[in-house]
Amino acid sequence: MDNKIAVFKELLLRENQKHNLVSRATIATDLDEHIEDSKKLLTVIELKGKKVVDIGSGAGFPGLILAICVPEAEFTLLESDQKKSGFLAEAAETLQLENTSVNNERAETAGRRQRARFDVGVARAVAKAQVLLEYGLPLIKNRGRLILWKGVNYQEELWQAQKALTILGGRLSAEHKYFTTGKKERVLLEFEKIAQTPDNYPRRVGIPAKRPL
């Protein structure tokens, strides 16, 4: 596992010189923080045997890191940016991650095409909670989990997300607070899908972010 993560770091740092996958100022120690933060999920939920979707996988945090760590789970990485999804596909092939597929599409599209397919959804540094709930809950099976990485101001996002939770069939089930090695306060918000999401959600591409519930 550690060897594959090391290879992933090399791939990302090299590719980042050509395409802006993460900040151009990013160095190896910065990637270590992203990797540690991604792996934090493994302390709060068991992924073995589960179908997992990473919404807005970007440069692979958390989805690709989790796929390396849990070969017994099935991962789908959703990424609408073509350059980033291309990098993810190349990395998955180089690392021989047979448990990983990369979908170059918007979450709104996937939410209709792959409706209620996944046991667990994850999203890190993508959008506000109320938007991510509309992206994620349609993808999740009933009694499945959607887990979001958030920072110190997460309580305001939770308040804003109450309407979305009611409409989309979810509930907050846990707040897992922690500190990074860099002493940043973080939280994993764990939502449970308790009812079927109405068929008219997610709304068409772009609307969830422009007009959040």
Backbone hydrogen bonds in HBPLUS format (Angstrom, degrees):
<---DONOR---> <-ACCEPTOR-->    atom                        ^
c    i                          cat <-CA-CA->   ^        H-A-AA   ^      H-
h    n   atom  resd res      DA  || num        DHA   H-A  angle D-A-AA Bond
n    s   type  num  typ     dist DA aas  dist angle  dist       angle   num
A0005-ILE N   A0001-MET O   3.00 MM   4  6.34 155.2  2.06 152.4 159.7     1
A0006-ALA N   A0002-ASP O   2.98 MM   4  6.20 153.6  2.05 144.6 151.6     2
A0007-VAL N   A0003-ASN O   2.99 MM   4  6.29 155.2  2.06 147.4 153.9     3
A0008-PHE N   A0004-LYS O   2.88 MM   4  6.10 156.9  1.93 146.5 153.2     4
A0009-LYS N   A0005-ILE O   2.97 MM   4  6.25 157.4  2.02 149.3 154.5     5
A0010-GLU N   A0006-ALA O   3.14 MM   4  6.43 157.6  2.19 146.3 151.7     6
A0011-LEU N   A0007-VAL O   2.93 MM   4  6.22 161.8  1.96 154.1 159.2     7
A0012-LEU N   A0008-PHE O   2.89 MM   4  6.11 163.6  1.92 156.2 160.3     8
A0013-LEU N   A0009-LYS O   2.95 MM   4  6.09 169.8  1.96 154.4 157.0     9
A0014-ARG N   A0010-GLU O   3.03 MM   4  6.10 158.6  2.07 146.9 153.0    10
A0015-GLU N   A0011-LEU O   2.88 MM   4  6.03 167.4  1.90 151.9 155.9    11
A0016-ASN N   A0012-LEU O   2.84 MM   4  5.83 145.8  1.96 145.6 155.1    12
A0017-GLN N   A0014-ARG O   3.22 MM   3  5.62 152.7  2.30 106.1 113.9    13
A0018-LYS N   A0015-GLU O   2.95 MM   3  5.43 146.3  2.07 110.2 119.7    14
A0019-HIS N   A0015-GLU O   2.90 MM   4  6.13 167.7  1.92 159.2 163.3    15
A0021-LEU N   A0019-HIS O   2.78 MM   2  5.68 127.8  2.05 114.7  98.3    16
A0026-THR N   A0023-SER O   2.93 MM   3  5.35 164.7  1.95 117.4 121.5    17
A0030-ASP N   A0027-ILE O   2.96 MM   3  5.35 126.0  2.26 108.2 122.3    18
A0031-LEU N   A0027-ILE O   3.17 MM   4  6.59 153.9  2.25 152.1 159.8    19
A0032-ASP N   A0028-ALA O   3.03 MM   4  6.38 145.4  2.16 144.1 153.8    20
A0033-GLU N   A0029-THR O   3.30 MM   4  6.65 145.1  2.43 140.0 147.2    21
A0033-GLU N   A0030-ASP O   3.10 MM   3  5.28 124.3  2.43  98.6 111.9    22
A0034-HIS N   A0030-ASP O   3.19 MM   4  6.61 155.5  2.26 148.1 154.5    23
A0035-ILE N   A0031-LEU O   2.84 MM   4  6.08 156.5  1.90 153.4 160.3    24
A0036-GLU N   A0032-ASP O   2.91 MM   4  6.08 164.2  1.93 147.4 151.6    25
A0037-ASP N   A0033-GLU O   2.93 MM   4  6.07 160.0  1.97 146.3 152.2    26
A0038-SER N   A0034-HIS O   2.91 MM   4  6.09 151.3  2.00 142.6 150.4    27
A0039-LYS N   A0035-ILE O   2.97 MM   4  6.22 160.5  2.01 153.8 158.4    28
A0040-LYS N   A0037-ASP O   3.30 MM   3  5.26 145.8  2.42  95.3 105.0    29
A0041-LEU N   A0038-SER O   3.44 MM   3  6.36 162.3  2.47 120.7 122.5    30
A0042-LEU N   A0039-LYS O   2.96 MM   3  5.64 145.6  2.08 118.5 126.4    31
A0043-THR N   A0040-LYS O   3.01 MM   3  5.64 165.3  2.03 119.6 124.4    32
A0044-VAL N   A0041-LEU O   2.99 MM   3  5.55 165.1  2.01 118.7 123.7    33
A0045-ILE N   A0041-LEU O   3.25 MM   4  6.43 137.0  2.44 157.2 169.3    34
A0050-LYS N   A0047-LEU O   2.94 MM   3  5.33 156.5  2.00 142.8 140.6    35
A0049-GLY N   A0072-GLU O   3.09 MM  23  5.68 154.6  2.15 109.9 117.9    36
A0074-GLU N   A0050-LYS O   2.92 MM  24  6.28 169.6  1.94 162.4 165.9    37
A0119-ASP N   A0051-LYS O   2.88 MM  68  5.26 141.1  2.04 134.0 146.3    38
A0120-VAL N   A0051-LYS O   3.15 MM  69  6.42 160.6  2.19 158.0 158.7    39
A0052-VAL N   A0074-GLU O   2.74 MM  22  6.00 173.5  1.75 173.8 176.0    40
A0076-THR N   A0052-VAL O   2.83 MM  24  6.24 149.3  1.92 156.6 166.7    41
A0053-VAL N   A0120-VAL O   2.95 MM  67  6.46 153.4  2.02 151.4 159.7    42
A0122-VAL N   A0053-VAL O   2.90 MM  69  6.32 152.7  1.97 161.4 166.2    43
A0054-ASP N   A0076-THR O   2.90 MM  22  6.29 161.7  1.94 162.5 167.7    44
A0078-LEU N   A0054-ASP O   2.90 MM  24  5.91 166.1  1.92 161.8 166.5    45
A0055-ILE N   A0122-VAL O   2.88 MM  67  6.18 167.6  1.90 174.4 171.4    46
A0056-GLY N   A0078-LEU O   2.93 MM  22  5.45 129.2  2.19 130.1 145.4    47
A0057-SER N   A0078-LEU O   2.92 MM  21  5.87 158.8  1.97 147.7 154.2    48
A0060-GLY N   A0057-SER O   2.82 MM   3  5.22 160.4  1.86 137.2 140.0    49
A0064-LEU N   A0060-GLY O   2.91 MM   4  4.63 129.4  2.17 112.0 127.3    50
A0066-LEU N   A0062-PRO O   2.95 MM   4  6.08 164.0  1.97 163.6 169.0    51
A0067-ALA N   A0063-GLY O   2.94 MM   4  6.12 150.5  2.03 145.0 153.6    52
A0068-ILE N   A0064-LEU O   3.05 MM   4  6.31 147.1  2.16 143.9 151.6    53
A0069-CYS N   A0065-ILE O   3.06 MM   4  6.35 155.1  2.13 146.4 153.3    54
A0070-VAL N   A0066-LEU O   2.83 MM   4  5.93 143.8  1.96 150.8 159.6    55
A0073-ALA N   A0070-VAL O   3.15 MM   3  5.77 168.4  2.17 121.5 123.0    56
A0075-PHE N   A0099-ASN O   2.76 MM  24  6.02 174.7  1.76 174.6 176.0    57
A0101-SER N   A0075-PHE O   2.97 MM  26  6.39 150.7  2.05 150.9 160.2    58
A0077-LEU N   A0101-SER O   2.86 MM  24  6.24 166.3  1.88 159.6 163.8    59
A0103-ASN N   A0077-LEU O   2.82 MM  26  5.98 171.7  1.83 155.3 157.8    60
A0079-GLU N   A0103-ASN O   3.00 MM  24  6.27 166.9  2.02 165.3 165.4    61
A0085-SER N   A0081-ASP O   2.89 MM   4  6.08 163.5  1.92 155.6 161.0    62
A0086-GLY N   A0082-GLN O   2.87 MM   4  5.93 147.5  1.98 141.5 150.7    63
A0087-PHE N   A0083-LYS O   3.02 MM   4  6.28 151.5  2.10 142.0 149.1    64
A0088-LEU N   A0084-LYS O   2.92 MM   4  6.22 160.8  1.96 150.8 156.0    65
A0089-ALA N   A0085-SER O   2.97 MM   4  6.16 159.7  2.01 146.7 151.4    66
A0090-GLU N   A0086-GLY O   3.02 MM   4  6.20 157.6  2.07 145.3 151.5    67
A0091-ALA N   A0087-PHE O   2.80 MM   4  6.02 162.2  1.83 155.6 160.8    68
A0092-ALA N   A0088-LEU O   2.88 MM   4  6.06 163.8  1.91 151.1 155.5    69
A0093-GLU N   A0089-ALA O   3.05 MM   4  6.21 153.4  2.13 142.1 149.1    70
A0094-THR N   A0090-GLU O   2.87 MM   4  6.08 164.7  1.89 152.7 157.2    71
A0095-LEU N   A0091-ALA O   2.88 MM   4  5.98 159.4  1.92 152.8 158.1    72
A0097-LEU N   A0092-ALA O   2.90 MM   5  5.14 172.8  1.91 156.1 158.1    73
A0096-GLN N   A0093-GLU O   3.10 MM   3  4.92 153.1  2.17  98.2 106.4    74
A0100-THR N   A0097-LEU O   3.23 MM   3  5.63 154.4  2.30 119.9 119.4    75
A0109-THR N   A0106-ARG O   3.15 MM   3  5.34 123.4  2.49  99.2 112.3    76
A0110-ALA N   A0106-ARG O   3.01 MM   4  6.35 165.5  2.04 154.0 158.2    77
A0111-GLY N   A0107-ALA O   2.80 MM   4  5.87 145.9  1.92 145.1 154.4    78
A0112-ARG N   A0109-THR O   3.14 MM   3  5.58 153.3  2.22 108.2 115.9    79
A0113-ARG N   A0109-THR O   3.05 MM   4  6.31 161.3  2.08 151.2 157.2    80
A0114-GLN N   A0110-ALA O   2.73 MM   4  5.40 161.5  1.77 149.8 152.8    81
A0116-ALA N   A0138-PRO O   2.83 MM  22  5.94 160.7  1.87 142.4 149.1    82
A0117-ARG N   A0139-LEU O   3.05 MM  22  5.93 119.7  2.42 129.8 135.9    83
A0118-PHE N   A0139-LEU O   3.04 MM  21  6.09 174.3  2.04 164.2 162.5    84
A0141-LYS N   A0118-PHE O   2.80 MM  23  5.74 160.1  1.84 167.7 162.6    85
A0145-ARG N   A0119-ASP O   3.03 MM  26  6.52 154.9  2.09 153.7 157.0    86
A0121-GLY N   A0145-ARG O   2.78 MM  24  6.27 151.0  1.87 150.0 159.6    87
A0147-ILE N   A0121-GLY O   2.81 MM  26  6.20 163.1  1.83 154.1 156.2    88
A0123-ALA N   A0147-ILE O   3.16 MM  24  6.66 139.5  2.33 158.0 161.2    89
A0149-TRP N   A0123-ALA O   3.15 MM  26  6.58 159.9  2.19 159.2 164.2    90
A0131-VAL N   A0128-LYS O   3.09 MM   3  5.49 129.9  2.36 107.9 120.5    91
A0132-LEU N   A0128-LYS O   2.99 MM   4  6.28 162.9  2.02 155.8 161.4    92
A0133-LEU N   A0129-ALA O   2.85 MM   4  6.03 148.2  1.95 154.7 162.5    93
A0134-GLU N   A0131-VAL O   3.11 MM   3  5.34 121.5  2.47  99.3 113.0    94
A0135-TYR N   A0131-VAL O   3.03 MM   4  6.41 148.2  2.13 145.5 155.3    95
A0136-GLY N   A0132-LEU O   2.73 MM   4  5.77 161.7  1.76 149.5 154.8    96
A0137-LEU N   A0133-LEU O   2.97 MM   4  5.56 159.6  2.02 138.1 144.3    97
A0139-LEU N   A0136-GLY O   2.95 MM   3  5.45 139.2  2.12 114.9 126.4    98
A0140-ILE N   A0137-LEU O   3.13 MM   3  5.16 147.7  2.24 103.7 113.0    99
A0144-GLY N   A0141-LYS O   2.87 MM   3  5.11 147.9  1.97 133.3 132.8   100
A0143-ARG N   A0193-LYS O   2.69 MM  50  5.04 162.9  1.72 150.6 154.7   101
A0193-LYS N   A0144-GLY O   3.03 MM  49  5.57 161.2  2.07 149.4 153.0   102
A0146-LEU N   A0191-PHE O   2.90 MM  45  5.08 156.8  1.95 140.7 147.4   103
A0191-PHE N   A0146-LEU O   2.83 MM  45  5.08 167.1  1.85 151.6 155.7   104
A0148-LEU N   A0189-LEU O   2.94 MM  41  5.13 156.8  1.99 142.4 148.2   105
A0189-LEU N   A0148-LEU O   2.83 MM  41  5.13 161.9  1.86 156.2 156.1   106
A0150-LYS N   A0187-VAL O   2.89 MM  37  5.32 159.2  1.93 162.5 166.7   107
A0187-VAL N   A0150-LYS O   2.95 MM  37  5.32 144.5  2.08 151.5 149.9   108
A0154-TYR N   A0151-GLY O   3.24 MM   3  5.76 136.8  2.44 129.5 127.3   109
A0157-GLU N   A0154-TYR O   3.04 MM   3  5.12 114.4  2.49  97.3 113.2   110
A0158-LEU N   A0154-TYR O   2.94 MM   4  6.28 152.9  2.01 153.7 161.9   111
A0159-TRP N   A0155-GLN O   3.04 MM   4  6.33 155.9  2.10 147.2 153.0   112
A0160-GLN N   A0156-GLU O   3.03 MM   4  6.31 157.8  2.08 147.8 153.6   113
A0161-ALA N   A0157-GLU O   2.98 MM   4  6.10 127.3  2.26 138.9 153.0   114
A0161-ALA N   A0158-LEU O   3.09 MM   3  4.99 134.6  2.31  93.3 106.3   115
A0162-GLN N   A0159-TRP O   3.47 MM   3  5.73 172.8  2.48 109.6 111.5   116
A0165-LEU N   A0161-ALA O   2.98 MM   4  6.23 160.0  2.02 158.9 164.4   117
A0166-THR N   A0162-GLN O   3.13 MM   4  6.38 160.6  2.17 148.8 153.1   118
A0167-ILE N   A0163-LYS O   3.00 MM   4  6.25 165.2  2.02 156.4 160.0   119
A0168-LEU N   A0164-ALA O   2.87 MM   4  5.83 165.6  1.89 155.0 159.3   120
A0169-GLY N   A0165-LEU O   3.08 MM   4  5.85 128.2  2.36 141.8 149.2   121
A0170-GLY N   A0165-LEU O   3.04 MM   5  4.81 166.8  2.05 139.7 142.1   122
A0194-ILE N   A0169-GLY O   2.81 MM  25  5.62 142.1  1.95 143.5 155.3   123
A0195-ALA N   A0169-GLY O   3.20 MM  26  4.49 141.6  2.35 134.5 127.9   124
A0171-ARG N   A0192-GLU O   2.93 MM  21  5.43 138.9  2.11 146.2 158.7   125
A0192-GLU N   A0171-ARG O   2.83 MM  21  5.43 160.3  1.87 161.8 165.5   126
A0173-SER N   A0190-GLU O   2.76 MM  17  5.65 164.5  1.79 156.0 161.0   127
A0174-ALA N   A0190-GLU O   3.23 MM  16  5.07 145.3  2.36 140.9 139.8   128
A0190-GLU N   A0174-ALA O   2.95 MM  16  5.07 175.3  1.95 153.6 153.8   129
A0176-HIS N   A0188-LEU O   2.94 MM  12  4.94 177.9  1.94 145.6 146.3   130
A0188-LEU N   A0176-HIS O   2.84 MM  12  4.94 155.9  1.90 131.6 138.8   131
A0178-TYR N   A0186-ARG O   3.00 MM   8  5.41 161.3  2.03 144.5 143.3   132
A0186-ARG N   A0178-TYR O   2.85 MM   8  5.41 171.8  1.86 165.7 163.2   133
A0180-THR N   A0184-LYS O   2.92 MM   4  5.20 155.2  1.98 141.4 148.5   134
A0183-LYS N   A0180-THR O   2.83 MM   3  5.05 151.5  1.91 115.2 116.7   135
A0201-TYR N   A0198-PRO O   3.10 MM   3  5.88 155.4  2.16 128.7 129.7   136
A0207-ILE N   A0204-ARG O   3.09 MM   3  5.89 160.2  2.14 141.5 147.8   137
A0210-LYS N   A0206-GLY O   3.16 MM   4  6.27 153.5  2.23 145.4 153.5   138
A0211-ARG N   A0207-ILE O   2.72 MM   4  5.59 168.5  1.73 161.0 163.1   139
